[in-house]
Amino acid sequence: NEAGFAIIESVTNRMIGVVLLTHDDPENLKISLEAPIIMPSFETRAEPIEACYLIMDKLFALGYRRIELAIDSQDAARKRAATRLGFTNEGTIPKHMVVKDANRDSIIYGMLNSDWTKGARNFLYKKLHGDKLLKLDEKNKKRRLKEKNKCVIWKRRTS
């Protein structure tokens, strides 16, 4: 129950990192997103954030209610990435796992579908594409919803 997604730089078509989904729990509609593994020269660029945004947007569109991130409490870069993605720090699990014969405390971050629809999605979209494209995206969403509802209204009745 794992899936990996390559992050490709559009200019060079070169793989610069990977994002993993783990611990898929379709019964409870939750999944874990591993913090992106990125080439050091790309850690502060938009590509890792956009890759996570696209994955998260698709997961919530599929009906998932919760996405989790478990990050080593000593890993400052991945903690910043979780914050940049809009995840909420939900607490620390002491001695969560053993890594290289040492205890690892993990910080658990979470994103709920309600957080996503109430503003986290728009926050990330605006950060990635700017205010102008955010407004266009919102306009297109409203148009698609209107068209969907219009199709339901004009649906032929059989009786």
N, C-alpha and C positions, 0 to 999 in steps of 0.2 A: 504494500500500500504506500508506495513512494513514487514520486515523479520528479524529473529534473528538467529544467528549462535553461537553455543557453542564452546568455546576453551577448548580442552581436552589435558591434559598433557599425552604424549605418554607412559611414564614410569609407572605411577600409574593409568592411565585411568580415572583420576579424572577431573571434570570440574573446570577450574581455572578462567573462565571469559566468557564474551559474547560480540559479535559485532552485532550491529543493522544497518540495512539499512532502511532509511525512505525517505519520499517525492519522491517516484519514479515518474518520469515524462517521460514516454516512448515516448511521442510525440516530446519532445525536447532532448531526449536521455541523460538525466541527472538524478542523484540520490544523496542522502545524505548518507554519511557513518558517523555513530556516533562513537566517540572515544571509543575504547574498555573499558569495565568495567572489571577490573582485580583484583584478590586477591592481596593485597599489597605486599606479598612476591614474586610475579611474575612480577611486573611492569617493571623491567629492563631486563627481560629475553627475549628470541627470540620468544616465542610462540605467544604473541599478535601481533608482527610485521609480523610473518609468516601468521597468520590468516588473517590479513588485506591484505597482499600481494596476497594471494590466491583468496580472494574475488575481489580485484581490477583487478587482471589479468583476471578473468572470466568475470567481467563486461565489460572490454574493448574488450575482445574477442567476446562478444555478440553484440558489436556495440555501447555501450555507449560512449558519447563524453566528458562527464564531471562528476567528482565526487567531491562533496563538503563536507566540515567539518565545523560546526559552534561550536566554543569552547568559554566557559566563559573566559573573558579576565583576570580573577583572578586565573585561574586554570593552574598553572605552569607545572604540570605533563602532562596534555593533550596537552599543547602547545608544549612541548618537543616531545611528541609522533607524533604530526602532522609533525614536522620537521624531525624526524627519518624516517617517511614514505615518505618523499620527496615532501610533499605538499607545495604550494606557498602561503604565506600570502598575501591575496588580499585586506585586509583592515578591519576596525572595524565598526560595526553598533552600535551606541550608543542607549541605552535603547531598545535593541532588544526584550527583553521579561521581564516579571515579574516572579521572582522566590522567593518563601517564602516572599512575600510582599515587595520585593526590586527590583530595576531595575537591569537588567543584560546587560552589554555590551558584544557583541559577536565578536570574531575575526573570519573572514571567510577565510578558506583555500580552495584552489582548485587544482585539478589535471586534466589536459586535456589529451585526448587520444594521442595527438601529443607529450606531455611531456613524456608519458609512453613509446611510441615507440622510442623516441629520446634518451632515456637513463635512465629514472627513473626506469623502470622495471629491467634493468641490474644492476643498482646501488643497488637496494634492494636484488636482487637475489644473487649478490656477497657478500653483507653484511651478508646474511643468510647462504649461502652455500660455500663461498670461491671462489677464482679465478679459480681453477681447474674445479669445477663443472659448473661455468659460461661458460667456454670455451666449455665444453661438451654440455651444453644446447644450445649454439649458433650453434654448429655443428649439433645437432639433428634438430634444427629449419630449417637449410639450407637443410638438407637431406629430411625432410618432404615436404618442398616447392618444391624441385626438383622432388620428387615422385608425388606430386600433378600436377605439370606442365607436367610431363611425361605421366600421365594418360590422360591429355587433348590432348597431341600430338598424342597418339595412339588411340584416340577415333574413333570408326568406323563411317564412313560417310554414310549417307543414302540419295542418290539422283541419 
